[in-house]
Amino acid sequence: MLGYEIHDLVGNVGVLCILVTYLLLQIERIEPTSLIFSGLNALGAGMVLFSLMEEFNLSAFIIESAWLTISVFGIARQFFKADVV
């Protein structure tokens, strides 16, 4: 089918999420070590991966899987970092 489907919308919103996150980083509205930065990147990568379940592309799958893994690592780092008193 050549129409625009729900997985296309989800993937495009995911790409937009990643791009907006990067823009916010560049204009210094968020920190690269913040939970929101990693969270928005993880959300966007997950949405793109969802869209790839319908129309698979190996290159996109590899980069988005890596992006999601790195973002989840950043999220975990925020939760497990030691508080210095």
N, C-alpha and C positions, 0 to 999 in steps of 0.2 A: 504494500500500500504506500502511496506517495504522499499521503496527507500528513498534516501536523498532528501528532498524537501526544498523549499524556507524558510518555517517556521523553519526548523531545522537549516539552515544557519543563519538566523536572531537570533535565540536563542543562538547559539554557539558564534556568534560575540558579543552578549550581555554579555555572561559569560566571554569571553575574556576581554571585556571592564572593567568589574568589577574587575577581577583579576589583570589586568595591573594597574588599579587605586590604588588598595591596595598595589601592589608592589611599585609603585611610592611613596606612603605614607611611606612605610617601609624603603625605601632608602633615605628618606627625600628630595624628589624632588618636592613634593607638600605639602601644609599644610592641615590638616583635616578640617579647617574652611574656606578654599578657595572655590570660586565659581566653579573652574574647578573640584575640588574633588567631590562636590555635583552634578555638572552637568554630569560628566562622570558616576557616580553611577546611577543617574536617567536615563540616556540614556541606560545603560546596563540593568537595571531592567525593563525598558519599552520594550526593545527588547525581553527579556526573557518572559515577560507577553504576548507579541504578539505571540510568539511561542506556548504558552500554550493555545491559542485560538483554535489551531488545535488538540493538544494532551493534554487535561486537566489533571492536577495533583494538587489536593487540597493543599497538603503540600507546593509544589513549589509556587503555587499561593499566599498562605498566606505570605510566607517569601519574595517573590518579591514585593508584594503589600506593605508590611511594609517597605522594603528597598526603594521603590519608594516614599512613603509618607515621610519618614525621609529625603531623599535626597531633595525632593521638599521643605520641611521645611527649610533645610539648604540654599537652593537657595533663598527662600523668606526672610530669616534672613539677607542675604547679601544685598538684595535690600532695606530692610526697616530699617536697623540699622542706628542710628543717627550718624552723623558726629560730632566729638568733635573738637571744634576749640580752 
